[in-house]
Amino acid sequence: MWRFIRHHIFEWFERGSPEVGARPRPKMKRGFLFGLGSSLCLGILFGLEQLSNDVTTAAIMLAMTVPSSFLVLLAAYRAPPDRSRGHAVIGWLVGFLVIDAALLCIFGIVVIFSNLS
């Protein structure tokens, strides 16, 4: 079962998602994945720092960020290289900030709905 799942995950990383079809591949894929992986690696460091303060929070953070950063960096190494340095830098920046943007949206929604009642 795991071999089947792992085979399809790696196949998806190599070819892209099945919905893409014949469209050209995005040019910032490798830079985006390296940015996302480095952001997750900083999450690992923050989780290791939290071990002295709150063990449960640190364990949850480490349980989420270690496997995901490994998979993202593995996919980044397998992705085709970028054609230009500008695309790579912009992709890395977007990938690095995407988790922060998602957290900002979640906290914004929580603040808005907590003030309604």
Helices and strands as residue ranges (DSSP letters): H 2-15, H 29-50, H 55-78, H 85-116
